[in-house]
């Protein structure tokens, strides 16, 4: 299978590869600070997931199978790489990265999960879908009214990150948000127990959608957990220096 996704790349083609998977409602070009920091040492591959950015849309008859279709897209991206990669995912992208690492461990050198949702094997509750759709529509309406600068000013994130985050919201497929929010049939605990690659779990100390820092998952000697202080769900944007220090220390220790 060849990936049909829109894929953003940066860095030297001869450098080792990191594949970066974005969260719900974001896109593959939503990692400007990461690209700026890592492009000298890494080849960065960042797909926009199906239903996001300018990647293909889900058909109506695919909305019950979005998680498996997204996983197939990620596996296709991994299969296209010339060698095993570092796989990094945030939120929804973390859920996909975890499933992909379990399904294709030989393609993944190391795994980094930033506050992935603690999946229970079922679809997202209807109220979650409704709330997220309202949120995305609200941001999109503000952009349509020419309020991008206000959105950026209100954010505590860097300007490039805030702008990229806001600009992609009008691109998200609305019926996917309304009817297609699924994380797959496997629970967080089952997936963590099956991990066979070195894994870093980065959690915030507040506003987390992921596993509890006190109970990150079943015992797995390959799983390392770091909790970043004064951070919410978007750890990388809230506390970039702490996030990058944790990830870079992990990668140095497992890839040396």
Number of C-alpha atoms within 10 A of each C-alpha: 10 12 16 14 23 19 18 16 18 15 18 14 11 9 13 16 22 22 23 25 29 26 23 18 24 25 30 26 21 26 22 16 16 16 19 11 11 15 16 13 13 20 21 26 23 25 27 24 31 23 25 28 26 19 20 15 18 20 11 11 8 14 18 16 15 22 22 17 17 20 22 17 22 24 22 16 20 24 16 12 14 10 13 18 21 21 26 25 22 26 23 25 27 26 27 28 28 26 25 22 25 17 15 15 16 14 20 23 20 23 29 25 27 28 29 27 19 19 22 15 15 13 17 16 10 11 10 13 18 13 13 15 19 14 13 19 16 14 20 21 14 15 18 11 9 11 14 18 14 11 17 19 14 10 13 12 18 15 16 13 20 21 19 18 20 21 17 21 23 19 17 25 21 17 16 23 22 18 17 22 23 21 26 22 13 13 14 23 17 14 18 20 16 15 20 18 19 22 27 21 22 23 29 26 16 14 12 20 16 23 18 15 16 8 9 18 18 14 11 14 12 15 20 14 17 18 20 20 14 11 21 19 20 20 26 23 19 20 18 18 12 17 22 16 11 18 21 11 10 19 19 9 10 12 10 5
